[in-house]
Amino acid sequence: MLRANLAGMKAHRESHRVGRTGWLRAAVLGANDGLISTSSLVIGMSVAGTGPRAVLMAGLAGLVAGSLSMAAGEYVSVSSQSDSESADLAREKRELVVAPEAEHRELAGIYVQRGLSPALADQVASEMMAHDALGAHARDELGIFEITRARPVQAALTSASSFASGALPPLLVAAFVSAAALPFTIAALTLALLLFLGALAARLGGAAPLRAALRVAFWGGVAMAGTALVGHLFGAVGVST
């Protein structure tokens, strides 16, 4: 019976989305930001009457600057989280050395609050601490899990690469489409990609795809319309002067 139960445990594999939240958030944010900001920049400059070469160079500069900015911002942000986690773990490690009995009672109290009887909670706490005391306190007291640990380098690289991948489609359009058709072509392509990215992110995260896709596309449209208006106003000023 025990062997059958063990075999069943090995055969049972569950796939949870929580382990994807860190890199998924950075990837989706980077791709959406790269797509919206670069498309908006190219549309604004194109509507202002800027030459094709200048439009393309501005878009390329936006890709490079945006990728590095996203990487730096994500690295700093996630590093702060990682530093906090490391400080909490170091403090917990010291407390386990200085006051192991108090830490045992604290862990048992947590299990009692979760529904175990005091006797069973004491036994579980003893066995968990014998196996991996720091790991038990990290999970059950601090809420720090290995699959959700802050990883600054991974987050920075994900943000930079996803921003660049999002910024690439409008740049390719700017390189091959005529100036007259450029704003409309980029706007249509960007909205289609935003709908896809919004639905994909929602699908991977277990949310409703349609609502997420429409939300992302709406704000992308607002951004492009805003920069088009700015480009039109500056272009009109340039013509009048």
Backbone torsions as a table, in degrees:
resi	resn	phi	psi	omega
1	MET	NA	-44.2	178.9
2	LEU	-61.9	-42.1	-179.7
3	ARG	-63.9	-39.1	178.8
4	ALA	-65.4	-39.4	178.8
5	ASN	-65.1	-40.7	178.2
6	LEU	-64.8	-40.1	178.5
7	ALA	-63.8	-39.0	178.1
8	GLY	-65.4	-37.1	178.5
9	MET	-65.9	-39.3	179.5
10	LYS	-68.7	-34.0	-178.3
11	ALA	-76.8	-23.8	-176.2
12	HIS	-84.3	113.4	179.3
13	ARG	-126.2	124.6	178.6
14	GLU	-108.7	143.1	178.0
15	SER	-109.3	115.9	-178.8
16	HIS	-111.5	150.2	-176.6
17	ARG	-87.8	-13.3	-174.0
18	VAL	-61.9	-30.8	179.7
19	GLY	-70.2	-13.2	-179.1
20	ARG	-96.8	-4.8	-170.2
21	THR	-62.7	-38.9	-176.9
22	GLY	-64.3	-59.4	-177.1
23	TRP	-72.9	-29.5	179.2
24	LEU	-66.4	-43.0	178.5
25	ARG	-60.0	-47.0	-178.4
26	ALA	-65.5	-40.0	-178.1
27	ALA	-67.2	-46.5	-178.8
28	VAL	-66.8	-44.2	178.7
29	LEU	-60.7	-43.7	-179.2
30	GLY	-65.6	-45.0	-179.0
31	ALA	-65.1	-45.0	178.7
32	ASN	-63.2	-42.7	-179.6
33	ASP	-64.6	-44.7	179.3
34	GLY	-62.5	-42.9	-179.3
35	LEU	-66.8	-48.8	-175.9
36	ILE	-68.9	-47.4	-175.4
37	SER	-66.7	-42.3	-179.2
38	THR	-70.3	-42.6	177.3
39	SER	-61.3	-43.5	179.9
40	SER	-63.7	-41.8	179.5
41	LEU	-62.5	-46.7	-179.2
42	VAL	-65.2	-42.8	179.1
43	ILE	-62.8	-45.8	-179.6
44	GLY	-59.7	-44.6	-179.4
45	MET	-70.9	-35.2	179.1
46	SER	-67.1	-43.2	178.9
47	VAL	-65.1	-31.1	179.1
48	ALA	-71.8	-8.3	178.2
49	GLY	90.2	16.2	178.2
50	THR	-69.5	146.6	-179.1
51	GLY	-64.1	155.4	-177.1
52	PRO	-57.3	-40.1	-178.8
53	ARG	-65.1	-43.4	179.5
54	ALA	-65.6	-37.9	177.8
55	VAL	-62.2	-45.3	-178.9
56	LEU	-65.5	-42.5	179.8
57	MET	-65.2	-39.6	178.2
58	ALA	-64.3	-41.2	177.8
59	GLY	-64.2	-40.2	178.4
60	LEU	-65.9	-41.8	176.8
61	ALA	-62.5	-38.8	177.0
62	GLY	-64.0	-37.7	177.6
63	LEU	-62.2	-49.6	-178.1
64	VAL	-64.6	-48.8	-178.4
65	ALA	-63.9	-42.6	-178.8
66	GLY	-66.0	-40.6	179.1
67	SER	-62.0	-45.7	-179.7
68	LEU	-68.2	-37.8	178.8
69	SER	-65.6	-43.6	177.8
70	MET	-62.0	-43.8	-179.7
71	ALA	-62.1	-45.9	-178.9
72	ALA	-64.6	-45.7	-179.1
73	GLY	-63.4	-43.4	-179.8
74	GLU	-67.4	-38.4	-179.7
75	TYR	-64.3	-45.3	-179.6
76	VAL	-64.3	-44.4	-178.3
77	SER	-63.4	-49.4	-177.2
78	VAL	-72.3	-29.7	176.3
79	SER	-63.4	-38.3	177.3
80	SER	-62.1	-42.4	176.7
81	GLN	-64.0	-42.0	179.6
82	SER	-64.2	-39.6	178.2
83	ASP	-63.1	-40.9	178.8
84	SER	-64.0	-42.8	178.1
85	GLU	-62.6	-44.1	-179.7
86	SER	-63.7	-39.8	179.2
87	ALA	-65.3	-41.7	178.3
88	ASP	-64.0	-40.7	179.9
89	LEU	-67.6	-39.1	179.0
90	ALA	-65.1	-41.5	177.9
91	ARG	-64.8	-41.0	179.2
92	GLU	-65.4	-36.8	178.4
93	LYS	-63.7	-41.3	178.0
94	ARG	-64.8	-41.4	-178.9
95	GLU	-66.0	-32.7	177.6
96	LEU	-66.6	-30.2	178.4
97	VAL	-80.3	-42.8	-174.6
98	VAL	-77.6	-42.6	-174.5
99	ALA	-136.3	68.8	-177.9
100	PRO	-64.2	-34.1	180.0
101	GLU	-66.0	-42.5	178.7
102	ALA	-63.9	-38.4	178.2
103	GLU	-67.0	-35.2	176.7
104	HIS	-64.2	-45.3	179.0
105	ARG	-64.1	-37.3	179.2
106	GLU	-64.4	-43.5	179.8
107	LEU	-66.8	-42.2	177.6
108	ALA	-62.4	-38.7	177.9
109	GLY	-62.6	-36.3	177.1
110	ILE	-63.2	-42.4	180.0
111	TYR	-68.5	-32.8	175.8
112	VAL	-64.8	-42.2	178.5
113	GLN	-63.7	-24.8	179.5
114	ARG	-88.3	-0.9	172.0
115	GLY	118.4	-2.4	178.8
116	LEU	-81.2	153.8	173.7
117	SER	-70.9	154.3	-179.1
118	PRO	-54.7	-41.2	-178.8
119	ALA	-65.9	-45.2	179.9
120	LEU	-68.8	-38.0	178.4
121	ALA	-62.5	-40.0	178.2
122	ASP	-64.1	-40.8	179.7
123	GLN	-67.3	-44.1	179.3
124	VAL	-63.1	-43.0	179.2
125	ALA	-61.6	-40.0	179.2
126	SER	-63.4	-45.0	-178.0
127	GLU	-70.7	-38.8	178.3
128	MET	-64.7	-41.7	180.0
129	MET	-71.5	-30.7	176.2
130	ALA	-68.1	-33.2	-179.1
131	HIS	-79.6	-51.3	-179.1
132	ASP	-160.7	89.3	-174.1
133	ALA	-63.2	-47.4	-178.1
134	LEU	-65.1	-41.1	179.3
135	GLY	-63.6	-39.9	179.5
136	ALA	-63.8	-44.3	-179.9
137	HIS	-71.3	-34.6	177.7
138	ALA	-61.6	-43.6	-178.0
139	ARG	-73.9	-52.8	-167.5
140	ASP	-89.1	-25.1	179.4
141	GLU	-98.8	-44.6	-174.8
142	LEU	-96.0	-17.2	-178.3
143	GLY	73.3	27.4	179.5
144	ILE	-101.7	118.0	179.5
145	PHE	-116.0	149.6	-176.7
146	GLU	-60.8	-40.2	-175.9
147	ILE	-72.8	-15.9	179.3
148	THR	-114.2	11.8	178.6
149	ARG	-61.7	145.2	178.3
150	ALA	-69.4	129.9	179.5
151	ARG	-128.1	91.7	-172.6
152	PRO	-60.3	-44.9	-177.3
153	VAL	-65.1	-44.1	178.6
154	GLN	-60.9	-43.5	-179.9
155	ALA	-64.8	-40.8	-179.2
156	ALA	-65.9	-46.7	-179.8
157	LEU	-65.0	-38.9	178.7
158	THR	-64.2	-44.0	-179.5
159	SER	-64.4	-44.6	-178.0
160	ALA	-64.6	-47.2	-177.3
161	SER	-68.7	-38.0	179.6
162	SER	-70.4	-37.0	175.6
163	PHE	-61.0	-45.9	-179.5
164	ALA	-62.7	-41.3	179.5
165	SER	-66.5	-34.4	176.9
166	GLY	-71.6	-32.9	-178.8
167	ALA	-79.7	-17.7	-174.5
168	LEU	-67.6	-44.8	-178.0
169	PRO	-55.7	-48.3	178.4
170	PRO	-64.5	-29.6	176.6
171	LEU	-67.6	-40.4	178.0
172	LEU	-64.7	-39.0	176.7
173	VAL	-63.6	-43.3	-180.0
174	ALA	-63.3	-27.8	-178.2
175	ALA	-79.2	-24.6	-171.3
176	PHE	-122.6	-9.3	-177.7
177	VAL	-102.8	145.0	-178.9
178	SER	-64.6	156.6	-176.4
179	ALA	-62.3	-35.6	-177.7
180	ALA	-66.1	-37.8	-177.2
181	ALA	-93.4	-5.0	-171.9
182	LEU	-60.8	-51.1	-177.0
183	PRO	-59.6	-42.9	-177.4
184	PHE	-70.9	-38.1	179.9
185	THR	-65.9	-45.4	179.8
186	ILE	-65.9	-41.1	180.0
187	ALA	-61.6	-44.6	-179.4
188	ALA	-65.7	-45.2	179.5
189	LEU	-63.2	-42.7	-178.4
190	THR	-64.5	-43.9	179.3
191	LEU	-63.2	-39.6	178.3
192	ALA	-64.6	-43.2	179.4
193	LEU	-67.8	-36.7	178.3
194	LEU	-65.5	-39.0	175.5
195	LEU	-61.4	-42.1	179.5
196	PHE	-66.5	-46.7	-178.8
197	LEU	-65.0	-40.3	178.5
198	GLY	-63.3	-43.0	179.0
199	ALA	-67.7	-39.5	-180.0
200	LEU	-64.7	-45.3	179.6
201	ALA	-62.3	-42.0	178.7
202	ALA	-65.4	-39.5	179.8
203	ARG	-62.8	-46.0	-179.9
204	LEU	-67.1	-32.7	-179.5
205	GLY	-88.5	-2.8	178.0
206	GLY	82.0	17.3	-179.7
207	ALA	-100.5	178.2	179.7
208	ALA	-74.4	118.7	-174.6
209	PRO	-64.7	-42.0	-173.5
210	LEU	-63.9	-47.0	-178.7
211	ARG	-62.7	-44.5	-179.9
212	ALA	-64.3	-41.3	-179.1
213	ALA	-64.1	-44.3	179.8
214	LEU	-66.4	-37.1	179.5
215	ARG	-63.3	-47.0	-179.6
216	VAL	-65.6	-43.3	-179.3
217	ALA	-64.5	-37.7	-180.0
218	PHE	-60.9	-50.1	-177.5
219	TRP	-70.9	-29.3	172.8
220	GLY	-65.4	-40.8	176.5
221	GLY	-63.6	-39.2	177.6
222	VAL	-62.3	-43.3	-179.6
223	ALA	-63.5	-44.8	-179.6
224	MET	-67.1	-39.1	178.2
225	ALA	-64.4	-39.3	179.2
226	GLY	-63.7	-45.9	179.8
227	THR	-70.5	-31.8	175.5
228	ALA	-63.7	-40.1	177.8
229	LEU	-64.2	-44.3	178.1
230	VAL	-61.3	-44.2	178.7
231	GLY	-62.0	-40.6	179.0
232	HIS	-63.8	-44.1	-179.0
233	LEU	-64.4	-44.5	-179.6
234	PHE	-69.3	-34.4	177.3
235	GLY	-66.2	-39.7	177.9
236	ALA	-65.3	-38.9	177.1
237	VAL	-63.9	-41.2	-179.8
238	GLY	-64.4	-37.7	179.6
239	VAL	-68.5	-41.1	-177.4
240	SER	-70.1	-26.8	179.0
241	THR	-88.3	NA	NA
